[in-house]
Amino acid sequence: MIVINVTIKHNDIIAAVEALTEAKFTFVKKDKMKLYFECDNNDLEAMAKVVKNRLKTDPIFGILYFQVTTA
């Protein structure tokens, strides 16, 4: 499972992650500031890096402080 810890723009981040084509990401739940996603790729560390890089290069999300980890 991939976890994104961010304070704002939850709906926009969910849509952006689910739209990624490197793997199928499915939003599972929101727990306070954490967004949980399942991924069909078994290499979760690599997929977490993909998600973080994509969000960092986006002009909207690049200015936000967020963390992407695996659980």
PDB file of N, CA, C, O and CB in Angstrom:
ATOM      1  N   MET A   1       0.846  -1.168   0.000  1.00  0.00           N
ATOM      2  CA  MET A   1       0.000   0.000   0.000  1.00  0.00           C
ATOM      3  C   MET A   1       0.899   1.241   0.000  1.00  0.00           C
ATOM      4  O   MET A   1       1.941   1.270   0.655  1.00  0.00           O
ATOM      5  CB  MET A   1      -0.966  -0.007   1.224  1.00  0.00           C
ATOM      6  N   ILE A   2       0.485   2.235  -0.727  1.00  0.00           N
ATOM      7  CA  ILE A   2       1.208   3.502  -0.807  1.00  0.00           C
ATOM      8  C   ILE A   2       0.422   4.548  -0.023  1.00  0.00           C
ATOM      9  O   ILE A   2      -0.797   4.652  -0.159  1.00  0.00           O
ATOM     10  CB  ILE A   2       1.417   3.949  -2.298  1.00  0.00           C
ATOM     11  N   VAL A   3       1.128   5.318   0.795  1.00  0.00           N
ATOM     12  CA  VAL A   3       0.497   6.312   1.660  1.00  0.00           C
ATOM     13  C   VAL A   3       1.056   7.681   1.316  1.00  0.00           C
ATOM     14  O   VAL A   3       2.270   7.875   1.251  1.00  0.00           O
ATOM     15  CB  VAL A   3       0.725   5.981   3.164  1.00  0.00           C
ATOM     16  N   ILE A   4       0.146   8.632   1.096  1.00  0.00           N
ATOM     17  CA  ILE A   4       0.544  10.019   0.855  1.00  0.00           C
ATOM     18  C   ILE A   4       0.036  10.838   2.028  1.00  0.00           C
ATOM     19  O   ILE A   4      -1.161  10.858   2.316  1.00  0.00           O
ATOM     20  CB  ILE A   4      -0.017  10.565  -0.517  1.00  0.00           C
ATOM     21  N   ASN A   5       0.949  11.506   2.694  1.00  0.00           N
ATOM     22  CA  ASN A   5       0.618  12.343   3.837  1.00  0.00           C
ATOM     23  C   ASN A   5       0.652  13.793   3.370  1.00  0.00           C
ATOM     24  O   ASN A   5       1.719  14.335   3.080  1.00  0.00           O
ATOM     25  CB  ASN A   5       1.605  12.103   5.034  1.00  0.00           C
ATOM     26  N   VAL A   6      -0.526  14.420   3.298  1.00  0.00           N
ATOM     27  CA  VAL A   6      -0.627  15.785   2.796  1.00  0.00           C
ATOM     28  C   VAL A   6      -1.828  16.464   3.459  1.00  0.00           C
ATOM     29  O   VAL A   6      -2.817  15.807   3.786  1.00  0.00           O
ATOM     30  CB  VAL A   6      -0.762  15.803   1.237  1.00  0.00           C
ATOM     31  N   THR A   7      -1.736  17.776   3.654  1.00  0.00           N
ATOM     32  CA  THR A   7      -2.795  18.469   4.391  1.00  0.00           C
ATOM     33  C   THR A   7      -3.935  18.985   3.522  1.00  0.00           C
ATOM     34  O   THR A   7      -5.066  19.084   3.997  1.00  0.00           O
ATOM     35  CB  THR A   7      -2.208  19.610   5.139  1.00  0.00           C
ATOM     36  N   ILE A   8      -3.667  19.316   2.264  1.00  0.00           N
ATOM     37  CA  ILE A   8      -4.706  19.898   1.413  1.00  0.00           C
ATOM     38  C   ILE A   8      -4.714  19.231   0.042  1.00  0.00           C
ATOM     39  O   ILE A   8      -3.845  18.415  -0.268  1.00  0.00           O
ATOM     40  CB  ILE A   8      -4.495  21.416   1.264  1.00  0.00           C
ATOM     41  N   LYS A   9      -5.697  19.584  -0.768  1.00  0.00           N
ATOM     42  CA  LYS A   9      -5.829  19.115  -2.152  1.00  0.00           C
ATOM     43  C   LYS A   9      -6.036  17.598  -2.238  1.00  0.00           C
ATOM     44  O   LYS A   9      -5.594  16.970  -3.200  1.00  0.00           O
ATOM     45  CB  LYS A   9      -4.591  19.508  -2.951  1.00  0.00           C
ATOM     46  N   HIS A  10      -6.697  17.012  -1.253  1.00  0.00           N
ATOM     47  CA  HIS A  10      -6.876  15.562  -1.232  1.00  0.00           C
ATOM     48  C   HIS A  10      -7.562  15.037  -2.483  1.00  0.00           C
ATOM     49  O   HIS A  10      -7.071  14.093  -3.102  1.00  0.00           O
ATOM     50  CB  HIS A  10      -7.671  15.160  -0.019  1.00  0.00           C
ATOM     51  N   ASN A  11      -8.678  15.622  -2.864  1.00  0.00           N
ATOM     52  CA  ASN A  11      -9.420  15.125  -4.029  1.00  0.00           C
ATOM     53  C   ASN A  11      -8.609  15.250  -5.310  1.00  0.00           C
ATOM     54  O   ASN A  11      -8.662  14.370  -6.168  1.00  0.00           O
ATOM     55  CB  ASN A  11     -10.737  15.880  -4.179  1.00  0.00           C
ATOM     56  N   ASP A  12      -7.864  16.330  -5.444  1.00  0.00           N
ATOM     57  CA  ASP A  12      -7.039  16.519  -6.633  1.00  0.00           C
ATOM     58  C   ASP A  12      -5.893  15.504  -6.681  1.00  0.00           C
ATOM     59  O   ASP A  12      -5.560  14.993  -7.750  1.00  0.00           O
ATOM     60  CB  ASP A  12      -6.482  17.946  -6.668  1.00  0.00           C
ATOM     61  N   ILE A  13      -5.302  15.219  -5.544  1.00  0.00           N
ATOM     62  CA  ILE A  13      -4.207  14.246  -5.496  1.00  0.00           C
ATOM     63  C   ILE A  13      -4.730  12.843  -5.772  1.00  0.00           C
ATOM     64  O   ILE A  13      -4.081  12.069  -6.476  1.00  0.00           O
ATOM     65  CB  ILE A  13      -3.497  14.290  -4.127  1.00  0.00           C
ATOM     66  N   ILE A  14      -5.888  12.509  -5.229  1.00  0.00           N
ATOM     67  CA  ILE A  14      -6.481  11.200  -5.504  1.00  0.00           C
ATOM     68  C   ILE A  14      -6.685  11.028  -7.003  1.00  0.00           C
ATOM     69  O   ILE A  14      -6.325   9.993  -7.563  1.00  0.00           O
ATOM     70  CB  ILE A  14      -7.825  11.036  -4.754  1.00  0.00           C
ATOM     71  N   ALA A  15      -7.255  12.026  -7.652  1.00  0.00           N
ATOM     72  CA  ALA A  15      -7.499  11.953  -9.095  1.00  0.00           C
ATOM     73  C   ALA A  15      -6.194  11.843  -9.874  1.00  0.00           C
ATOM     74  O   ALA A  15      -6.112  11.084 -10.840  1.00  0.00           O
ATOM     75  CB  ALA A  15      -8.283  13.178  -9.565  1.00  0.00           C
ATOM     76  N   ALA A  16      -5.176  12.594  -9.465  1.00  0.00           N
ATOM     77  CA  ALA A  16      -3.897  12.567 -10.171  1.00  0.00           C
ATOM     78  C   ALA A  16      -3.206  11.219 -10.034  1.00  0.00           C
ATOM     79  O   ALA A  16      -2.657  10.704 -11.008  1.00  0.00           O
ATOM     80  CB  ALA A  16      -2.987  13.667  -9.651  1.00  0.00           C
ATOM     81  N   VAL A  17      -3.228  10.646  -8.847  1.00  0.00           N
ATOM     82  CA  VAL A  17      -2.571   9.346  -8.641  1.00  0.00           C
ATOM     83  C   VAL A  17      -3.322   8.244  -9.385  1.00  0.00           C
ATOM     84  O   VAL A  17      -2.699   7.387 -10.010  1.00  0.00           O
ATOM     85  CB  VAL A  17      -2.489   9.009  -7.131  1.00  0.00           C
ATOM     86  N   GLU A  18      -4.632   8.259  -9.326  1.00  0.00           N
ATOM     87  CA  GLU A  18      -5.405   7.230 -10.032  1.00  0.00           C
ATOM     88  C   GLU A  18      -5.262   7.339 -11.545  1.00  0.00           C
ATOM     89  O   GLU A  18      -5.515   6.367 -12.257  1.00  0.00           O
ATOM     90  CB  GLU A  18      -6.875   7.327  -9.652  1.00  0.00           C
ATOM     91  N   ALA A  19      -4.862   8.500 -12.046  1.00  0.00           N
ATOM     92  CA  ALA A  19      -4.685   8.687 -13.487  1.00  0.00           C
ATOM     93  C   ALA A  19      -3.305   8.255 -13.979  1.00  0.00           C
ATOM     94  O   ALA A  19      -3.078   8.213 -15.188  1.00  0.00           O
ATOM     95  CB  ALA A  19      -4.913  10.134 -13.843  1.00  0.00           C
ATOM     96  N   LEU A  20      -2.387   7.935 -13.082  1.00  0.00           N
ATOM     97  CA  LEU A  20      -1.051   7.503 -13.504  1.00  0.00           C
ATOM     98  C   LEU A  20      -1.134   6.207 -14.297  1.00  0.00           C
ATOM     99  O   LEU A  20      -1.970   5.347 -14.020  1.00  0.00           O
ATOM    100  CB  LEU A  20      -0.128   7.321 -12.284  1.00  0.00           C
ATOM    101  N   THR A  21      -0.255   6.077 -15.288  1.00  0.00           N
ATOM    102  CA  THR A  21      -0.313   4.909 -16.179  1.00  0.00           C
ATOM    103  C   THR A  21       0.780   3.883 -15.902  1.00  0.00           C
ATOM    104  O   THR A  21       0.770   2.811 -16.506  1.00  0.00           O
ATOM    105  CB  THR A  21      -0.216   5.358 -17.613  1.00  0.00           C
ATOM    106  N   GLU A  22       1.712   4.174 -15.018  1.00  0.00           N
ATOM    107  CA  GLU A  22       2.796   3.229 -14.723  1.00  0.00           C
ATOM    108  C   GLU A  22       2.286   1.964 -14.035  1.00  0.00           C
ATOM    109  O   GLU A  22       2.883   0.895 -14.168  1.00  0.00           O
ATOM    110  CB  GLU A  22       3.849   3.898 -13.847  1.00  0.00           C
ATOM    111  N   ALA A  23       1.201   2.089 -13.314  1.00  0.00           N
ATOM    112  CA  ALA A  23       0.552   0.969 -12.643  1.00  0.00           C
ATOM    113  C   ALA A  23      -0.883   1.392 -12.345  1.00  0.00           C
ATOM    114  O   ALA A  23      -1.242   2.558 -12.510  1.00  0.00           O
ATOM    115  CB  ALA A  23       1.319   0.551 -11.327  1.00  0.00           C
ATOM    116  N   LYS A  24      -1.689   0.445 -11.910  1.00  0.00           N
ATOM    117  CA  LYS A  24      -3.066   0.781 -11.537  1.00  0.00           C
ATOM    118  C   LYS A  24      -3.088   1.119 -10.054  1.00  0.00           C
ATOM    119  O   LYS A  24      -2.826   0.263  -9.209  1.00  0.00           O
ATOM    120  CB  LYS A  24      -4.053  -0.396 -11.861  1.00  0.00           C
ATOM    121  N   PHE A  25      -3.401   2.366  -9.747  1.00  0.00           N
ATOM    122  CA  PHE A  25      -3.500   2.834  -8.378  1.00  0.00           C
ATOM    123  C   PHE A  25      -4.975   3.000  -8.032  1.00  0.00           C
ATOM    124  O   PHE A  25      -5.735   3.608  -8.786  1.00  0.00           O
ATOM    125  CB  PHE A  25      -2.720   4.168  -8.179  1.00  0.00           C
ATOM    126  N   THR A  26      -5.369   2.456  -6.892  1.00  0.00           N
ATOM    127  CA  THR A  26      -6.760   2.529  -6.454  1.00  0.00           C
ATOM    128  C   THR A  26      -6.810   3.154  -5.073  1.00  0.00           C
ATOM    129  O   THR A  26      -6.164   2.677  -4.140  1.00  0.00           O
ATOM    130  CB  THR A  26      -7.421   1.127  -6.448  1.00  0.00           C
ATOM    131  N   PHE A  27      -7.586   4.228  -4.946  1.00  0.00           N
ATOM    132  CA  PHE A  27      -7.744   4.883  -3.650  1.00  0.00           C
ATOM    133  C   PHE A  27      -8.505   3.949  -2.721  1.00  0.00           C
ATOM    134  O   PHE A  27      -9.536   3.391  -3.095  1.00  0.00           O
ATOM    135  CB  PHE A  27      -8.481   6.249  -3.793  1.00  0.00           C
ATOM    136  N   VAL A  28      -7.983   3.783  -1.494  1.00  0.00           N
ATOM    137  CA  VAL A  28      -8.593   2.873  -0.527  1.00  0.00           C
ATOM    138  C   VAL A  28      -9.319   3.635   0.576  1.00  0.00           C
ATOM    139  O   VAL A  28     -10.499   3.399   0.833  1.00  0.00           O
ATOM    140  CB  VAL A  28      -7.532   1.961   0.082  1.00  0.00           C
ATOM    141  N   LYS A  29      -8.598   4.557   1.228  1.00  0.00           N
ATOM    142  CA  LYS A  29      -9.222   5.297   2.327  1.00  0.00           C
ATOM    143  C   LYS A  29      -8.436   6.559   2.642  1.00  0.00           C
ATOM    144  O   LYS A  29      -7.294   6.744   2.221  1.00  0.00           O
ATOM    145  CB  LYS A  29      -9.328   4.419   3.578  1.00  0.00           C
ATOM    146  N   LYS A  30      -9.100   7.412   3.399  1.00  0.00           N
ATOM    147  CA  LYS A  30      -8.480   8.637   3.905  1.00  0.00           C
ATOM    148  C   LYS A  30      -8.549   8.566   5.418  1.00  0.00           C
ATOM    149  O   LYS A  30      -9.612   8.309   5.985  1.00  0.00           O
ATOM    150  CB  LYS A  30      -9.190   9.938   3.351  1.00  0.00           C
ATOM    151  N   ASP A  31      -7.418   8.793   6.076  1.00  0.00           N
ATOM    152  CA  ASP A  31      -7.362   8.797   7.530  1.00  0.00           C
ATOM    153  C   ASP A  31      -6.676  10.087   7.960  1.00  0.00           C
ATOM    154  O   ASP A  31      -5.448  10.178   7.952  1.00  0.00           O
ATOM    155  CB  ASP A  31      -6.610   7.535   8.082  1.00  0.00           C
ATOM    156  N   LYS A  32      -7.457  11.063   8.329  1.00  0.00           N
ATOM    157  CA  LYS A  32      -6.979  12.405   8.675  1.00  0.00           C
ATOM    158  C   LYS A  32      -6.204  13.000   7.503  1.00  0.00           C
ATOM    159  O   LYS A  32      -6.817  13.378   6.505  1.00  0.00           O
ATOM    160  CB  LYS A  32      -6.090  12.363   9.945  1.00  0.00           C
ATOM    161  N   MET A  33      -4.886  13.095   7.591  1.00  0.00           N
ATOM    162  CA  MET A  33      -4.098  13.695   6.511  1.00  0.00           C
ATOM    163  C   MET A  33      -3.501  12.652   5.568  1.00  0.00           C
ATOM    164  O   MET A  33      -2.791  13.013   4.629  1.00  0.00           O
ATOM    165  CB  MET A  33      -2.988  14.542   7.094  1.00  0.00           C
ATOM    166  N   LYS A  34      -3.770  11.389   5.795  1.00  0.00           N
ATOM    167  CA  LYS A  34      -3.148  10.330   4.998  1.00  0.00           C
ATOM    168  C   LYS A  34      -4.126   9.763   3.973  1.00  0.00           C
ATOM    169  O   LYS A  34      -5.288   9.488   4.272  1.00  0.00           O
ATOM    170  CB  LYS A  34      -2.635   9.209   5.908  1.00  0.00           C
ATOM    171  N   LEU A  35      -3.619   9.601   2.769  1.00  0.00           N
ATOM    172  CA  LEU A  35      -4.381   8.986   1.676  1.00  0.00           C
ATOM    173  C   LEU A  35      -3.738   7.636   1.369  1.00  0.00           C
ATOM    174  O   LEU A  35      -2.528   7.554   1.158  1.00  0.00           O
ATOM    175  CB  LEU A  35      -4.412   9.913   0.392  1.00  0.00           C
ATOM    176  N   TYR A  36      -4.542   6.589   1.345  1.00  0.00           N
ATOM    177  CA  TYR A  36      -4.034   5.233   1.136  1.00  0.00           C
ATOM    178  C   TYR A  36      -4.442   4.735  -0.246  1.00  0.00           C
ATOM    179  O   TYR A  36      -5.598   4.853  -0.652  1.00  0.00           O
ATOM    180  CB  TYR A  36      -4.556   4.273   2.234  1.00  0.00           C
ATOM    181  N   PHE A  37      -3.468   4.177  -0.956  1.00  0.00           N
ATOM    182  CA  PHE A  37      -3.698   3.644  -2.296  1.00  0.00           C
ATOM    183  C   PHE A  37      -3.170   2.217  -2.391  1.00  0.00           C
ATOM    184  O   PHE A  37      -2.117   1.898  -1.837  1.00  0.00           O
ATOM    185  CB  PHE A  37      -3.029   4.538  -3.360  1.00  0.00           C
ATOM    186  N   GLU A  38      -3.904   1.368  -3.093  1.00  0.00           N
ATOM    187  CA  GLU A  38      -3.392   0.052  -3.450  1.00  0.00           C
ATOM    188  C   GLU A  38      -2.809   0.163  -4.848  1.00  0.00           C
ATOM    189  O   GLU A  38      -3.231   0.996  -5.650  1.00  0.00           O
ATOM    190  CB  GLU A  38      -4.512  -1.050  -3.378  1.00  0.00           C
ATOM    191  N   CYS A  39      -1.835  -0.689  -5.126  1.00  0.00           N
ATOM    192  CA  CYS A  39      -1.147  -0.672  -6.410  1.00  0.00           C
ATOM    193  C   CYS A  39      -1.029  -2.104  -6.915  1.00  0.00           C
ATOM    194  O   CYS A  39      -0.782  -3.020  -6.131  1.00  0.00           O
ATOM    195  CB  CYS A  39       0.255  -0.003  -6.293  1.00  0.00           C
ATOM    196  N   ASP A  40      -1.206  -2.304  -8.231  1.00  0.00           N
ATOM    197  CA  ASP A  40      -1.117  -3.658  -8.780  1.00  0.00           C
ATOM    198  C   ASP A  40       0.316  -4.094  -9.058  1.00  0.00           C
ATOM    199  O   ASP A  40       0.545  -5.231  -9.473  1.00  0.00           O
ATOM    200  CB  ASP A  40      -1.921  -3.748 -10.049  1.00  0.00           C
ATOM    201  N   ASN A  41       1.279  -3.209  -8.836  1.00  0.00           N
ATOM    202  CA  ASN A  41       2.692  -3.547  -9.003  1.00  0.00           C
ATOM    203  C   ASN A  41       3.254  -3.952  -7.639  1.00  0.00           C
ATOM    204  O   ASN A  41       3.019  -3.263  -6.647  1.00  0.00           O
ATOM    205  CB  ASN A  41       3.499  -2.342  -9.614  1.00  0.00           C
ATOM    206  N   ASN A  42       3.983  -5.046  -7.582  1.00  0.00           N
ATOM    207  CA  ASN A  42       4.513  -5.540  -6.308  1.00  0.00           C
ATOM    208  C   ASN A  42       5.693  -4.738  -5.779  1.00  0.00           C
ATOM    209  O   ASN A  42       6.000  -4.820  -4.590  1.00  0.00           O
ATOM    210  CB  ASN A  42       4.922  -6.966  -6.456  1.00  0.00           C
ATOM    211  N   ASP A  43       6.358  -3.972  -6.622  1.00  0.00           N
ATOM    212  CA  ASP A  43       7.504  -3.163  -6.192  1.00  0.00           C
ATOM    213  C   ASP A  43       6.990  -1.816  -5.668  1.00  0.00           C
ATOM    214  O   ASP A  43       7.022  -0.807  -6.372  1.00  0.00           O
ATOM    215  CB  ASP A  43       8.524  -2.954  -7.373  1.00  0.00           C
ATOM    216  N   LEU A  44       6.522  -1.826  -4.434  1.00  0.00           N
ATOM    217  CA  LEU A  44       5.889  -0.630  -3.872  1.00  0.00           C
ATOM    218  C   LEU A  44       6.864   0.519  -3.683  1.00  0.00           C
ATOM    219  O   LEU A  44       6.482   1.680  -3.830  1.00  0.00           O
ATOM    220  CB  LEU A  44       5.248  -0.961  -2.553  1.00  0.00           C
ATOM    221  N   GLU A  45       8.118   0.216  -3.360  1.00  0.00           N
ATOM    222  CA  GLU A  45       9.103   1.283  -3.193  1.00  0.00           C
ATOM    223  C   GLU A  45       9.296   2.050  -4.503  1.00  0.00           C
ATOM    224  O   GLU A  45       9.352   3.280  -4.506  1.00  0.00           O
ATOM    225  CB  GLU A  45      10.448   0.704  -2.710  1.00  0.00           C
ATOM    226  N   ALA A  46       9.394   1.324  -5.601  1.00  0.00           N
ATOM    227  CA  ALA A  46       9.559   1.970  -6.907  1.00  0.00           C
ATOM    228  C   ALA A  46       8.313   2.763  -7.278  1.00  0.00           C
ATOM    229  O   ALA A  46       8.413   3.863  -7.822  1.00  0.00           O
ATOM    230  CB  ALA A  46       9.863   0.924  -7.994  1.00  0.00           C
ATOM    231  N   MET A  47       7.152   2.216  -6.988  1.00  0.00           N
ATOM    232  CA  MET A  47       5.907   2.917  -7.317  1.00  0.00           C
ATOM    233  C   MET A  47       5.730   4.155  -6.446  1.00  0.00           C
ATOM    234  O   MET A  47       5.179   5.154  -6.908  1.00  0.00           O
ATOM    235  CB  MET A  47       4.703   1.980  -7.150  1.00  0.00           C
ATOM    236  N   ALA A  48       6.184   4.109  -5.199  1.00  0.00           N
ATOM    237  CA  ALA A  48       6.124   5.292  -4.340  1.00  0.00           C
ATOM    238  C   ALA A  48       7.000   6.397  -4.912  1.00  0.00           C
ATOM    239  O   ALA A  48       6.633   7.570  -4.863  1.00  0.00           O
ATOM    240  CB  ALA A  48       6.564   4.947  -2.900  1.00  0.00           C
ATOM    241  N   LYS A  49       8.158   6.028  -5.456  1.00  0.00           N
ATOM    242  CA  LYS A  49       9.040   7.010  -6.085  1.00  0.00           C
ATOM    243  C   LYS A  49       8.388   7.606  -7.328  1.00  0.00           C
ATOM    244  O   LYS A  49       8.508   8.806  -7.578  1.00  0.00           O
ATOM    245  CB  LYS A  49      10.387   6.367  -6.450  1.00  0.00           C
ATOM    246  N   VAL A  50       7.701   6.777  -8.106  1.00  0.00           N
ATOM    247  CA  VAL A  50       6.992   7.262  -9.297  1.00  0.00           C
ATOM    248  C   VAL A  50       5.938   8.286  -8.900  1.00  0.00           C
ATOM    249  O   VAL A  50       5.846   9.360  -9.495  1.00  0.00           O
ATOM    250  CB  VAL A  50       6.335   6.088 -10.064  1.00  0.00           C
ATOM    251  N   VAL A  51       5.140   7.945  -7.885  1.00  0.00           N
ATOM    252  CA  VAL A  51       4.081   8.853  -7.426  1.00  0.00           C
ATOM    253  C   VAL A  51       4.691  10.172  -6.945  1.00  0.00           C
ATOM    254  O   VAL A  51       4.224  11.249  -7.316  1.00  0.00           O
ATOM    255  CB  VAL A  51       3.247   8.196  -6.289  1.00  0.00           C
ATOM    256  N   LYS A  52       5.728  10.081  -6.123  1.00  0.00           N
ATOM    257  CA  LYS A  52       6.350  11.300  -5.587  1.00  0.00           C
ATOM    258  C   LYS A  52       6.922  12.165  -6.699  1.00  0.00           C
ATOM    259  O   LYS A  52       6.732  13.381  -6.701  1.00  0.00           O
ATOM    260  CB  LYS A  52       7.452  10.943  -4.589  1.00  0.00           C
ATOM    261  N   ASN A  53       7.625  11.544  -7.647  1.00  0.00           N
ATOM    262  CA  ASN A  53       8.208  12.314  -8.752  1.00  0.00           C
ATOM    263  C   ASN A  53       7.139  12.976  -9.602  1.00  0.00           C
ATOM    264  O   ASN A  53       7.287  14.131 -10.002  1.00  0.00           O
ATOM    265  CB  ASN A  53       9.072  11.418  -9.624  1.00  0.00           C
ATOM    266  N   ARG A  54       6.064  12.253  -9.880  1.00  0.00           N
ATOM    267  CA  ARG A  54       4.989  12.840 -10.686  1.00  0.00           C
ATOM    268  C   ARG A  54       4.340  14.008  -9.978  1.00  0.00           C
ATOM    269  O   ARG A  54       4.061  15.033 -10.600  1.00  0.00           O
ATOM    270  CB  ARG A  54       3.939  11.793 -11.018  1.00  0.00           C
ATOM    271  N   LEU A  55       4.093  13.869  -8.679  1.00  0.00           N
ATOM    272  CA  LEU A  55       3.473  14.969  -7.936  1.00  0.00           C
ATOM    273  C   LEU A  55       4.425  16.156  -7.809  1.00  0.00           C
ATOM    274  O   LEU A  55       3.992  17.305  -7.903  1.00  0.00           O
ATOM    275  CB  LEU A  55       3.039  14.493  -6.543  1.00  0.00           C
ATOM    276  N   LYS A  56       5.714  15.896  -7.598  1.00  0.00           N
ATOM    277  CA  LYS A  56       6.685  16.982  -7.464  1.00  0.00           C
ATOM    278  C   LYS A  56       6.845  17.781  -8.761  1.00  0.00           C
ATOM    279  O   LYS A  56       7.100  18.984  -8.714  1.00  0.00           O
ATOM    280  CB  LYS A  56       8.035  16.421  -7.038  1.00  0.00           C
ATOM    281  N   THR A  57       6.698  17.131  -9.908  1.00  0.00           N
ATOM    282  CA  THR A  57       6.870  17.838 -11.175  1.00  0.00           C
ATOM    283  C   THR A  57       5.599  18.536 -11.642  1.00  0.00           C
ATOM    284  O   THR A  57       5.636  19.301 -12.606  1.00  0.00           O
ATOM    285  CB  THR A  57       7.330  16.876 -12.236  1.00  0.00           C
ATOM    286  N   ASP A  58       4.490  18.290 -10.982  1.00  0.00           N
ATOM    287  CA  ASP A  58       3.231  18.954 -11.336  1.00  0.00           C
ATOM    288  C   ASP A  58       3.248  20.374 -10.774  1.00  0.00           C
ATOM    289  O   ASP A  58       3.620  20.566  -9.616  1.00  0.00           O
ATOM    290  CB  ASP A  58       1.996  18.154 -10.793  1.00  0.00           C
ATOM    291  N   PRO A  59       2.854  21.376 -11.567  1.00  0.00           N
ATOM    292  CA  PRO A  59       2.903  22.761 -11.075  1.00  0.00           C
ATOM    293  C   PRO A  59       1.967  23.032  -9.897  1.00  0.00           C
ATOM    294  O   PRO A  59       2.229  23.939  -9.106  1.00  0.00           O
ATOM    295  CB  PRO A  59       2.564  23.702 -12.195  1.00  0.00           C
ATOM    296  N   ILE A  60       0.896  22.275  -9.765  1.00  0.00           N
ATOM    297  CA  ILE A  60      -0.036  22.485  -8.650  1.00  0.00           C
ATOM    298  C   ILE A  60       0.482  21.805  -7.386  1.00  0.00           C
ATOM    299  O   ILE A  60       0.479  22.407  -6.312  1.00  0.00           O
ATOM    300  CB  ILE A  60      -1.442  21.950  -9.007  1.00  0.00           C
ATOM    301  N   PHE A  61       0.922  20.568  -7.507  1.00  0.00           N
ATOM    302  CA  PHE A  61       1.326  19.800  -6.329  1.00  0.00           C
ATOM    303  C   PHE A  61       2.786  20.014  -5.946  1.00  0.00           C
ATOM    304  O   PHE A  61       3.171  19.723  -4.814  1.00  0.00           O
ATOM    305  CB  PHE A  61       1.085  18.336  -6.570  1.00  0.00           C
ATOM    306  N   GLY A  62       3.591  20.509  -6.853  1.00  0.00           N
ATOM    307  CA  GLY A  62       5.014  20.692  -6.587  1.00  0.00           C
ATOM    308  C   GLY A  62       5.319  21.662  -5.469  1.00  0.00           C
ATOM    309  O   GLY A  62       6.388  21.595  -4.863  1.00  0.00           O
ATOM    310  N   ILE A  63       4.387  22.568  -5.183  1.00  0.00           N
ATOM    311  CA  ILE A  63       4.623  23.546  -4.119  1.00  0.00           C
ATOM    312  C   ILE A  63       4.130  23.057  -2.758  1.00  0.00           C
ATOM    313  O   ILE A  63       4.375  23.707  -1.742  1.00  0.00           O
ATOM    314  CB  ILE A  63       3.946  24.857  -4.463  1.00  0.00           C
ATOM    315  N   LEU A  64       3.443  21.929  -2.731  1.00  0.00           N
ATOM    316  CA  LEU A  64       2.916  21.393  -1.478  1.00  0.00           C
ATOM    317  C   LEU A  64       3.978  20.592  -0.740  1.00  0.00           C
ATOM    318  O   LEU A  64       4.882  20.020  -1.349  1.00  0.00           O
ATOM    319  CB  LEU A  64       1.688  20.518  -1.744  1.00  0.00           C
ATOM    320  N   TYR A  65       3.854  20.561   0.579  1.00  0.00           N
ATOM    321  CA  TYR A  65       4.697  19.669   1.373  1.00  0.00           C
ATOM    322  C   TYR A  65       3.931  18.373   1.554  1.00  0.00           C
ATOM    323  O   TYR A  65       2.826  18.373   2.098  1.00  0.00           O
ATOM    324  CB  TYR A  65       5.084  20.308   2.761  1.00  0.00           C
ATOM    325  N   PHE A  66       4.503  17.273   1.106  1.00  0.00           N
ATOM    326  CA  PHE A  66       3.862  15.966   1.273  1.00  0.00           C
ATOM    327  C   PHE A  66       4.926  14.898   1.377  1.00  0.00           C
ATOM    328  O   PHE A  66       6.079  15.100   0.995  1.00  0.00           O
ATOM    329  CB  PHE A  66       2.898  15.658   0.101  1.00  0.00           C
ATOM    330  N   GLN A  67       4.516  13.754   1.904  1.00  0.00           N
ATOM    331  CA  GLN A  67       5.386  12.595   2.028  1.00  0.00           C
ATOM    332  C   GLN A  67       4.709  11.410   1.350  1.00  0.00           C
ATOM    333  O   GLN A  67       3.495  11.237   1.462  1.00  0.00           O
ATOM    334  CB  GLN A  67       5.703  12.283   3.522  1.00  0.00           C
ATOM    335  N   VAL A  68       5.484  10.603   0.653  1.00  0.00           N
ATOM    336  CA  VAL A  68       4.981   9.389   0.035  1.00  0.00           C
ATOM    337  C   VAL A  68       5.772   8.220   0.614  1.00  0.00           C
ATOM    338  O   VAL A  68       6.994   8.152   0.483  1.00  0.00           O
ATOM    339  CB  VAL A  68       5.097   9.446  -1.532  1.00  0.00           C
ATOM    340  N   THR A  69       5.048   7.298   1.259  1.00  0.00           N
ATOM    341  CA  THR A  69       5.696   6.145   1.878  1.00  0.00           C
ATOM    342  C   THR A  69       4.931   4.877   1.509  1.00  0.00           C
ATOM    343  O   THR A  69       3.909   4.928   0.826  1.00  0.00           O
ATOM    344  CB  THR A  69       5.772   6.312   3.422  1.00  0.00           C
ATOM    345  N   THR A  70       5.438   3.755   1.967  1.00  0.00           N
ATOM    346  CA  THR A  70       4.744   2.484   1.773  1.00  0.00           C
ATOM    347  C   THR A  70       4.326   1.948   3.136  1.00  0.00           C
ATOM    348  O   THR A  70       4.924   2.267   4.164  1.00  0.00           O
ATOM    349  CB  THR A  70       5.646   1.454   1.020  1.00  0.00           C
ATOM    350  N   ALA A  71       3.297   1.137   3.114  1.00  0.00           N
ATOM    351  CA  ALA A  71       2.813   0.543   4.379  1.00  0.00           C
ATOM    352  C   ALA A  71       2.587  -0.936   4.181  1.00  0.00           C
ATOM    353  O   ALA A  71       2.181  -1.628   5.115  1.00  0.00           O
ATOM    354  CB  ALA A  71       1.503   1.227   4.865  1.00  0.00           C
TER     355      ALA A  71
END
